[in-house]
Amino acid sequence: MEDKKKIIPHILICYDGSPASYKILSYLKELFKEVELEITFLKIVSHPASFEPVQTDVYKKLQKEALVEKEAKEIFLQAEKQLREVSERVKEDIPAKTYHKVLFKYGDIAESIINFSQGNNFDGVLVGRRGLSKISTFILGGVTHKLIVSSPIPIWLIRGNSWNKKILVCLDLAETGLKLADYVSFIFANHKDAEITFFHVFYPFSDLKHFKGNVEELIEVTKNKEYREFFIKIKDTLVENGMPVDRVNIRFKRSLFGPAGEIIRTAKKESYTTIVVGRRGRGKAREFFLGSVSQKVISYFEDRTVWVVN
């Protein structure tokens, strides 16, 4: 049997030189130190022409266009230089292949990022808590909000000031849960130190029971045929992505607090600094994006990073 070719996750960092951008770099260095990655740094800059008044005189218009073009080139080269310097600093801790892209801002920033990320098949888009540029200043408004609601690529919303390697994956027992299992096991397949927990919360009147162990142990004790088939799919997904099943801890827990309350309580009590949630909804339903559980988790945590997976 031939060994499967190792696939390295390729992530997109939206960088603008702000403190929020530096926080993204610190998060990566903490969680992925000495782990192979491919990283593209993206910076979106305003084109100087966007600030120029309309010129009617033909000669003055041509002169102005030449000056604007020269200024645009300088802005572009300065942004590229900044991204190269940032990537070199990151490679001091992470064995990453790095790439750089500078785009001029035309139209909606979020749409530009979504189109670029889709066109290049990135595995995650990393953004800071205050948006992607000084233009966007709302935590879940502006650019960041649009990305979380609309991006088909998972969004990593980087919050907090210190992080560990503990990952809490908020698992539902449906299609969204399978997607989360697939995504997380792919991202961390080559990461030997990550402590990953698939966490499912149910109310006390449920017929499910408390459980803590790995997926093979869960399959053994599960009597419900539907659940058992679901857990077999989880196991197959882990194996397919090259993730040893004993590296993923699975926990079921009854709680009067409800799913969102227990996720928040557990993340705080047990010091998980990365929480992974799913996103649901299409069309107008996306305005209630993520479902109530994921929305509450994102809204609550200011000191932890949240990944939103479509």
Contacts in CASP RR format, 6 or more apart in sequence:
PFRMAT RR
TARGET T0000
AUTHOR 0000-0000-0000
METHOD contacts of the structure
MODEL  1
MEDKKKIIPHILICYDGSPASYKILSYLKELFKEVELEITFLKIVSHPAS
FEPVQTDVYKKLQKEALVEKEAKEIFLQAEKQLREVSERVKEDIPAKTYH
KVLFKYGDIAESIINFSQGNNFDGVLVGRRGLSKISTFILGGVTHKLIVS
SPIPIWLIRGNSWNKKILVCLDLAETGLKLADYVSFIFANHKDAEITFFH
VFYPFSDLKHFKGNVEELIEVTKNKEYREFFIKIKDTLVENGMPVDRVNI
RFKRSLFGPAGEIIRTAKKESYTTIVVGRRGRGKAREFFLGSVSQKVISY
FEDRTVWVVN
4 242 0 8 1.000
6 190 0 8 1.000
7 186 0 8 1.000
8 36 0 8 1.000
8 37 0 8 1.000
8 38 0 8 1.000
8 97 0 8 1.000
8 190 0 8 1.000
9 37 0 8 1.000
9 38 0 8 1.000
9 123 0 8 1.000
9 124 0 8 1.000
9 186 0 8 1.000
9 187 0 8 1.000
10 37 0 8 1.000
10 38 0 8 1.000
10 39 0 8 1.000
10 40 0 8 1.000
10 120 0 8 1.000
10 121 0 8 1.000
10 122 0 8 1.000
10 123 0 8 1.000
11 37 0 8 1.000
11 38 0 8 1.000
11 39 0 8 1.000
11 40 0 8 1.000
11 122 0 8 1.000
11 123 0 8 1.000
11 124 0 8 1.000
11 125 0 8 1.000
11 126 0 8 1.000
11 156 0 8 1.000
12 39 0 8 1.000
12 40 0 8 1.000
12 42 0 8 1.000
12 113 0 8 1.000
12 116 0 8 1.000
12 117 0 8 1.000
12 120 0 8 1.000
12 122 0 8 1.000
12 124 0 8 1.000
12 125 0 8 1.000
12 126 0 8 1.000
12 153 0 8 1.000
13 21 0 8 1.000
13 24 0 8 1.000
13 25 0 8 1.000
13 28 0 8 1.000
13 39 0 8 1.000
13 40 0 8 1.000
13 41 0 8 1.000
13 42 0 8 1.000
13 126 0 8 1.000
14 21 0 8 1.000
14 42 0 8 1.000
14 43 0 8 1.000
14 44 0 8 1.000
14 113 0 8 1.000
14 125 0 8 1.000
14 126 0 8 1.000
14 127 0 8 1.000
14 128 0 8 1.000
14 132 0 8 1.000
15 21 0 8 1.000
15 24 0 8 1.000
15 41 0 8 1.000
15 42 0 8 1.000
15 43 0 8 1.000
15 83 0 8 1.000
15 86 0 8 1.000
16 43 0 8 1.000
16 44 0 8 1.000
16 132 0 8 1.000
16 133 0 8 1.000
16 134 0 8 1.000
17 82 0 8 1.000
18 130 0 8 1.000
18 133 0 8 1.000
18 134 0 8 1.000
20 128 0 8 1.000
20 129 0 8 1.000
20 130 0 8 1.000
20 131 0 8 1.000
20 158 0 8 1.000
21 128 0 8 1.000
23 128 0 8 1.000
23 129 0 8 1.000
23 158 0 8 1.000
23 159 0 8 1.000
23 160 0 8 1.000
23 161 0 8 1.000
24 126 0 8 1.000
24 127 0 8 1.000
24 128 0 8 1.000
24 158 0 8 1.000
25 86 0 8 1.000
25 89 0 8 1.000
25 90 0 8 1.000
26 163 0 8 1.000
27 126 0 8 1.000
27 158 0 8 1.000
27 163 0 8 1.000
27 305 0 8 1.000
28 37 0 8 1.000
28 39 0 8 1.000
28 90 0 8 1.000
28 94 0 8 1.000
28 126 0 8 1.000
29 90 0 8 1.000
29 93 0 8 1.000
29 94 0 8 1.000
30 162 0 8 1.000
30 163 0 8 1.000
30 164 0 8 1.000
30 165 0 8 1.000
31 163 0 8 1.000
31 165 0 8 1.000
31 194 0 8 1.000
31 274 0 8 1.000
32 94 0 8 1.000
32 191 0 8 1.000
33 93 0 8 1.000
33 94 0 8 1.000
34 93 0 8 1.000
34 94 0 8 1.000
34 95 0 8 1.000
35 94 0 8 1.000
35 95 0 8 1.000
35 190 0 8 1.000
35 191 0 8 1.000
36 95 0 8 1.000
36 96 0 8 1.000
36 190 0 8 1.000
37 94 0 8 1.000
37 95 0 8 1.000
37 96 0 8 1.000
37 97 0 8 1.000
38 96 0 8 1.000
38 97 0 8 1.000
38 98 0 8 1.000
38 99 0 8 1.000
39 87 0 8 1.000
39 90 0 8 1.000
39 94 0 8 1.000
39 96 0 8 1.000
39 97 0 8 1.000
39 98 0 8 1.000
39 99 0 8 1.000
40 98 0 8 1.000
40 99 0 8 1.000
40 100 0 8 1.000
40 101 0 8 1.000
40 120 0 8 1.000
40 122 0 8 1.000
41 83 0 8 1.000
41 86 0 8 1.000
41 87 0 8 1.000
41 98 0 8 1.000
41 99 0 8 1.000
41 100 0 8 1.000
41 101 0 8 1.000
42 101 0 8 1.000
42 102 0 8 1.000
42 103 0 8 1.000
42 113 0 8 1.000
42 116 0 8 1.000
43 79 0 8 1.000
43 82 0 8 1.000
43 83 0 8 1.000
43 101 0 8 1.000
43 102 0 8 1.000
43 103 0 8 1.000
44 102 0 8 1.000
44 103 0 8 1.000
44 104 0 8 1.000
44 105 0 8 1.000
44 109 0 8 1.000
44 112 0 8 1.000
44 113 0 8 1.000
44 132 0 8 1.000
44 133 0 8 1.000
45 75 0 8 1.000
45 76 0 8 1.000
45 79 0 8 1.000
45 102 0 8 1.000
45 103 0 8 1.000
45 104 0 8 1.000
45 105 0 8 1.000
46 104 0 8 1.000
46 105 0 8 1.000
47 72 0 8 1.000
47 75 0 8 1.000
47 104 0 8 1.000
47 105 0 8 1.000
47 106 0 8 1.000
48 68 0 8 1.000
48 71 0 8 1.000
48 72 0 8 1.000
48 75 0 8 1.000
49 68 0 8 1.000
49 72 0 8 1.000
50 105 0 8 1.000
52 64 0 8 1.000
52 68 0 8 1.000
55 61 0 8 1.000
55 64 0 8 1.000
72 104 0 8 1.000
76 102 0 8 1.000
76 104 0 8 1.000
79 102 0 8 1.000
80 100 0 8 1.000
80 102 0 8 1.000
83 100 0 8 1.000
83 101 0 8 1.000
83 102 0 8 1.000
84 100 0 8 1.000
87 96 0 8 1.000
87 98 0 8 1.000
87 100 0 8 1.000
90 96 0 8 1.000
90 98 0 8 1.000
91 98 0 8 1.000
101 116 0 8 1.000
103 112 0 8 1.000
103 116 0 8 1.000
105 112 0 8 1.000
106 112 0 8 1.000
108 146 0 8 1.000
109 132 0 8 1.000
109 133 0 8 1.000
109 135 0 8 1.000
109 136 0 8 1.000
109 143 0 8 1.000
110 142 0 8 1.000
110 143 0 8 1.000
110 146 0 8 1.000
110 147 0 8 1.000
110 150 0 8 1.000
110 151 0 8 1.000
111 146 0 8 1.000
113 125 0 8 1.000
113 132 0 8 1.000
113 143 0 8 1.000
113 147 0 8 1.000
113 151 0 8 1.000
114 147 0 8 1.000
114 150 0 8 1.000
114 151 0 8 1.000
114 152 0 8 1.000
114 153 0 8 1.000
117 124 0 8 1.000
117 125 0 8 1.000
117 151 0 8 1.000
117 153 0 8 1.000
118 152 0 8 1.000
118 153 0 8 1.000
122 153 0 8 1.000
123 153 0 8 1.000
123 154 0 8 1.000
123 186 0 8 1.000
123 187 0 8 1.000
124 153 0 8 1.000
124 154 0 8 1.000
124 155 0 8 1.000
124 156 0 8 1.000
125 147 0 8 1.000
125 151 0 8 1.000
125 153 0 8 1.000
125 154 0 8 1.000
125 155 0 8 1.000
125 156 0 8 1.000
126 156 0 8 1.000
126 158 0 8 1.000
127 143 0 8 1.000
127 144 0 8 1.000
127 147 0 8 1.000
127 155 0 8 1.000
127 156 0 8 1.000
127 157 0 8 1.000
127 158 0 8 1.000
128 144 0 8 1.000
128 157 0 8 1.000
128 158 0 8 1.000
128 159 0 8 1.000
129 139 0 8 1.000
129 144 0 8 1.000
129 157 0 8 1.000
129 158 0 8 1.000
129 159 0 8 1.000
129 160 0 8 1.000
129 302 0 8 1.000
130 136 0 8 1.000
130 137 0 8 1.000
130 139 0 8 1.000
130 144 0 8 1.000
131 137 0 8 1.000
131 138 0 8 1.000
131 139 0 8 1.000
131 142 0 8 1.000
131 143 0 8 1.000
131 144 0 8 1.000
132 143 0 8 1.000
132 144 0 8 1.000
133 143 0 8 1.000
135 143 0 8 1.000
136 142 0 8 1.000
136 143 0 8 1.000
136 144 0 8 1.000
138 144 0 8 1.000
138 145 0 8 1.000
140 148 0 8 1.000
140 298 0 8 1.000
140 299 0 8 1.000
144 157 0 8 1.000
147 155 0 8 1.000
148 155 0 8 1.000
148 157 0 8 1.000
148 279 0 8 1.000
148 289 0 8 1.000
148 290 0 8 1.000
148 298 0 8 1.000
148 308 0 8 1.000
149 286 0 8 1.000
149 287 0 8 1.000
149 289 0 8 1.000
150 286 0 8 1.000
151 310 0 8 1.000
152 310 0 8 1.000
153 310 0 8 1.000
154 183 0 8 1.000
154 307 0 8 1.000
154 308 0 8 1.000
154 309 0 8 1.000
154 310 0 8 1.000
155 307 0 8 1.000
155 308 0 8 1.000
156 305 0 8 1.000
156 306 0 8 1.000
156 307 0 8 1.000
156 308 0 8 1.000
157 298 0 8 1.000
157 305 0 8 1.000
157 306 0 8 1.000
157 307 0 8 1.000
157 308 0 8 1.000
158 305 0 8 1.000
159 301 0 8 1.000
159 302 0 8 1.000
159 303 0 8 1.000
159 304 0 8 1.000
159 305 0 8 1.000
159 306 0 8 1.000
160 273 0 8 1.000
160 302 0 8 1.000
160 303 0 8 1.000
160 304 0 8 1.000
160 305 0 8 1.000
161 303 0 8 1.000
162 273 0 8 1.000
163 273 0 8 1.000
163 274 0 8 1.000
163 305 0 8 1.000
164 271 0 8 1.000
164 273 0 8 1.000
165 191 0 8 1.000
165 193 0 8 1.000
165 194 0 8 1.000
165 195 0 8 1.000
166 194 0 8 1.000
166 195 0 8 1.000
166 197 0 8 1.000
166 270 0 8 1.000
166 271 0 8 1.000
166 272 0 8 1.000
166 273 0 8 1.000
166 274 0 8 1.000
167 184 0 8 1.000
167 188 0 8 1.000
167 194 0 8 1.000
167 195 0 8 1.000
167 196 0 8 1.000
167 197 0 8 1.000
167 272 0 8 1.000
167 274 0 8 1.000
167 275 0 8 1.000
167 276 0 8 1.000
168 197 0 8 1.000
168 199 0 8 1.000
168 263 0 8 1.000
168 266 0 8 1.000
168 267 0 8 1.000
168 270 0 8 1.000
168 272 0 8 1.000
168 274 0 8 1.000
168 275 0 8 1.000
168 276 0 8 1.000
169 180 0 8 1.000
169 181 0 8 1.000
169 184 0 8 1.000
169 196 0 8 1.000
169 197 0 8 1.000
169 198 0 8 1.000
169 199 0 8 1.000
169 276 0 8 1.000
170 180 0 8 1.000
170 199 0 8 1.000
170 259 0 8 1.000
170 263 0 8 1.000
170 275 0 8 1.000
170 276 0 8 1.000
170 277 0 8 1.000
170 278 0 8 1.000
170 293 0 8 1.000
170 294 0 8 1.000
170 297 0 8 1.000
171 177 0 8 1.000
171 180 0 8 1.000
171 181 0 8 1.000
171 198 0 8 1.000
171 199 0 8 1.000
171 200 0 8 1.000
171 250 0 8 1.000
172 200 0 8 1.000
173 200 0 8 1.000
173 227 0 8 1.000
173 230 0 8 1.000
176 278 0 8 1.000
176 280 0 8 1.000
177 278 0 8 1.000
178 230 0 8 1.000
178 233 0 8 1.000
178 234 0 8 1.000
178 237 0 8 1.000
179 278 0 8 1.000
179 309 0 8 1.000
179 310 0 8 1.000
180 198 0 8 1.000
180 276 0 8 1.000
180 278 0 8 1.000
180 309 0 8 1.000
181 198 0 8 1.000
181 234 0 8 1.000
181 237 0 8 1.000
181 238 0 8 1.000
182 237 0 8 1.000
182 241 0 8 1.000
183 276 0 8 1.000
183 309 0 8 1.000
184 196 0 8 1.000
184 276 0 8 1.000
185 237 0 8 1.000
185 238 0 8 1.000
185 241 0 8 1.000
185 242 0 8 1.000
185 243 0 8 1.000
185 248 0 8 1.000
186 241 0 8 1.000
186 243 0 8 1.000
188 194 0 8 1.000
188 196 0 8 1.000
188 243 0 8 1.000
189 241 0 8 1.000
189 242 0 8 1.000
189 243 0 8 1.000
194 247 0 8 1.000
195 249 0 8 1.000
196 247 0 8 1.000
196 248 0 8 1.000
196 249 0 8 1.000
197 248 0 8 1.000
197 249 0 8 1.000
197 250 0 8 1.000
197 251 0 8 1.000
197 272 0 8 1.000
198 234 0 8 1.000
198 248 0 8 1.000
198 249 0 8 1.000
198 250 0 8 1.000
198 251 0 8 1.000
199 251 0 8 1.000
199 253 0 8 1.000
199 263 0 8 1.000
199 266 0 8 1.000
200 208 0 8 1.000
200 250 0 8 1.000
200 251 0 8 1.000
200 252 0 8 1.000
200 253 0 8 1.000
201 252 0 8 1.000
201 253 0 8 1.000
201 254 0 8 1.000
201 255 0 8 1.000
201 258 0 8 1.000
201 259 0 8 1.000
201 261 0 8 1.000
201 262 0 8 1.000
201 263 0 8 1.000
202 208 0 8 1.000
202 252 0 8 1.000
202 253 0 8 1.000
202 254 0 8 1.000
202 255 0 8 1.000
202 259 0 8 1.000
203 254 0 8 1.000
203 255 0 8 1.000
203 256 0 8 1.000
203 258 0 8 1.000
204 254 0 8 1.000
204 255 0 8 1.000
204 256 0 8 1.000
206 254 0 8 1.000
207 224 0 8 1.000
208 227 0 8 1.000
208 252 0 8 1.000
208 254 0 8 1.000
209 252 0 8 1.000
210 252 0 8 1.000
210 253 0 8 1.000
210 254 0 8 1.000
211 218 0 8 1.000
211 221 0 8 1.000
211 250 0 8 1.000
211 251 0 8 1.000
211 252 0 8 1.000
212 249 0 8 1.000
212 250 0 8 1.000
212 251 0 8 1.000
212 252 0 8 1.000
213 249 0 8 1.000
213 250 0 8 1.000
213 251 0 8 1.000
214 245 0 8 1.000
214 246 0 8 1.000
214 248 0 8 1.000
214 249 0 8 1.000
214 250 0 8 1.000
215 231 0 8 1.000
215 234 0 8 1.000
215 235 0 8 1.000
215 238 0 8 1.000
215 245 0 8 1.000
215 248 0 8 1.000
215 250 0 8 1.000
216 235 0 8 1.000
216 245 0 8 1.000
218 231 0 8 1.000
218 250 0 8 1.000
219 228 0 8 1.000
219 231 0 8 1.000
219 232 0 8 1.000
219 235 0 8 1.000
222 228 0 8 1.000
222 231 0 8 1.000
235 245 0 8 1.000
238 244 0 8 1.000
238 245 0 8 1.000
238 248 0 8 1.000
239 245 0 8 1.000
253 262 0 8 1.000
253 266 0 8 1.000
255 261 0 8 1.000
255 262 0 8 1.000
255 265 0 8 1.000
257 265 0 8 1.000
259 293 0 8 1.000
260 292 0 8 1.000
260 293 0 8 1.000
260 296 0 8 1.000
260 297 0 8 1.000
260 300 0 8 1.000
261 296 0 8 1.000
263 275 0 8 1.000
263 293 0 8 1.000
263 297 0 8 1.000
264 296 0 8 1.000
264 297 0 8 1.000
264 300 0 8 1.000
264 301 0 8 1.000
266 272 0 8 1.000
267 275 0 8 1.000
267 301 0 8 1.000
267 304 0 8 1.000
272 304 0 8 1.000
273 304 0 8 1.000
273 305 0 8 1.000
274 304 0 8 1.000
274 305 0 8 1.000
274 306 0 8 1.000
274 307 0 8 1.000
275 297 0 8 1.000
275 301 0 8 1.000
275 304 0 8 1.000
275 305 0 8 1.000
275 306 0 8 1.000
275 307 0 8 1.000
276 306 0 8 1.000
276 307 0 8 1.000
276 309 0 8 1.000
277 290 0 8 1.000
277 293 0 8 1.000
277 294 0 8 1.000
277 297 0 8 1.000
277 298 0 8 1.000
277 306 0 8 1.000
277 307 0 8 1.000
277 308 0 8 1.000
277 309 0 8 1.000
278 290 0 8 1.000
278 294 0 8 1.000
278 308 0 8 1.000
278 309 0 8 1.000
278 310 0 8 1.000
279 289 0 8 1.000
279 290 0 8 1.000
279 291 0 8 1.000
279 294 0 8 1.000
279 308 0 8 1.000
279 309 0 8 1.000
279 310 0 8 1.000
280 289 0 8 1.000
280 290 0 8 1.000
280 291 0 8 1.000
280 294 0 8 1.000
281 288 0 8 1.000
281 289 0 8 1.000
281 291 0 8 1.000
288 295 0 8 1.000
289 295 0 8 1.000
290 298 0 8 1.000
290 308 0 8 1.000
294 308 0 8 1.000
297 306 0 8 1.000
298 306 0 8 1.000
298 308 0 8 1.000
END
